[in-house]
Amino acid sequence: MSLQKTIRALDDPTRRTILERLRGGVMTAGELGEGMGLTAATVSHHLACLKEAGLVSDQRKGRYIYYELNTSVFEDLLGWLLSLTGGESDEKD
């Protein structure tokens, strides 16, 4: 996990909204962009940033690309944050 890329990706409110929408399950870029007032190119840009940070993964099925959360990166980030606060983490030294 690249912490810098992860934090940069999470810093954008549009990307956080996309991540929140993906909590409900797998979605296409079109479904993710519905009601957000964004162009397809803008949604694609945000998804590329999220993919680069490892926060989402994608899978092509026919004409569509389906996106889903990559929860392992969130688990790694949470573990790291907990280690800073003295909280418990599954990480081994």
VMD Tcl script that draws the C-alpha trace (Angstrom):
set ca {
  {0.00 0.00 0.00}
  {1.29 3.46 -0.88}
  {0.09 5.57 2.03}
  {0.67 8.81 0.13}
  {-1.48 7.68 -2.83}
  {-4.17 6.40 -0.48}
  {-4.39 9.63 1.48}
  {-4.32 11.73 -1.71}
  {-7.18 9.65 -3.14}
  {-9.21 9.96 0.07}
  {-8.66 13.72 0.20}
  {-11.12 14.37 -2.63}
  {-14.84 14.60 -1.69}
  {-15.98 13.20 -5.05}
  {-13.80 10.13 -4.59}
  {-15.11 9.67 -1.06}
  {-18.66 9.79 -2.46}
  {-17.75 7.12 -5.02}
  {-16.32 4.93 -2.25}
  {-19.49 5.40 -0.19}
  {-21.60 4.34 -3.17}
  {-19.48 1.22 -3.61}
  {-20.27 0.16 -0.04}
  {-23.55 -1.10 -1.49}
  {-21.75 -3.46 -3.86}
  {-20.34 -3.69 -7.35}
  {-21.27 -0.88 -9.77}
  {-20.40 0.38 -13.24}
  {-18.87 3.81 -13.83}
  {-22.21 4.98 -15.23}
  {-24.05 3.87 -12.11}
  {-21.46 5.54 -9.91}
  {-21.79 8.83 -11.77}
  {-25.60 8.95 -11.75}
  {-26.93 12.05 -10.03}
  {-23.48 13.49 -9.38}
  {-23.52 15.97 -12.25}
  {-20.16 14.73 -13.53}
  {-19.09 13.89 -17.05}
  {-18.12 10.31 -17.85}
  {-14.52 11.49 -18.27}
  {-14.50 13.01 -14.79}
  {-15.90 9.84 -13.22}
  {-13.29 7.84 -15.12}
  {-10.52 10.11 -13.82}
  {-11.66 9.66 -10.21}
  {-11.93 5.90 -10.64}
  {-8.41 5.80 -12.08}
  {-7.10 7.65 -9.00}
  {-8.92 5.23 -6.70}
  {-7.56 2.26 -8.65}
  {-4.01 3.62 -8.55}
  {-4.31 3.95 -4.77}
  {-5.59 0.38 -4.58}
  {-8.90 1.44 -3.05}
  {-11.02 -0.07 -5.82}
  {-10.62 -2.95 -8.21}
  {-12.33 -3.48 -11.54}
  {-13.40 -6.35 -13.71}
  {-14.57 -6.22 -17.32}
  {-17.68 -8.21 -18.19}
  {-18.73 -7.76 -21.78}
  {-19.13 -4.08 -22.58}
  {-19.04 -2.95 -18.96}
  {-16.39 -2.52 -16.30}
  {-17.56 -3.23 -12.79}
  {-15.92 -1.57 -9.80}
  {-15.79 -2.71 -6.19}
  {-14.08 -1.70 -2.97}
  {-10.74 -3.24 -2.14}
  {-11.24 -3.56 1.59}
  {-7.75 -4.92 2.24}
  {-6.26 -1.45 1.69}
  {-8.71 0.02 4.21}
  {-7.75 -2.72 6.68}
  {-4.06 -1.95 6.20}
  {-4.68 1.77 6.69}
  {-6.76 1.18 9.81}
  {-4.11 -1.15 11.21}
  {-1.44 1.47 10.64}
  {-3.55 4.20 12.29}
  {-4.27 1.96 15.27}
  {-0.57 1.23 15.68}
  {0.10 4.98 15.95}
  {-2.43 5.36 18.75}
  {-1.27 2.30 20.66}
  {-4.44 0.46 19.70}
  {-4.50 -3.17 18.76}
  {-3.63 -4.25 15.25}
  {-3.23 -7.61 13.51}
  {0.10 -6.45 12.09}
  {3.19 -8.28 13.30}
  {6.51 -6.53 13.91}
}
mol new
graphics top color blue
foreach p $ca { graphics top sphere $p radius 0.5 }
foreach p [lrange $ca 0 end-1] q [lrange $ca 1 end] { graphics top cylinder $p $q radius 0.2 }
display resetview
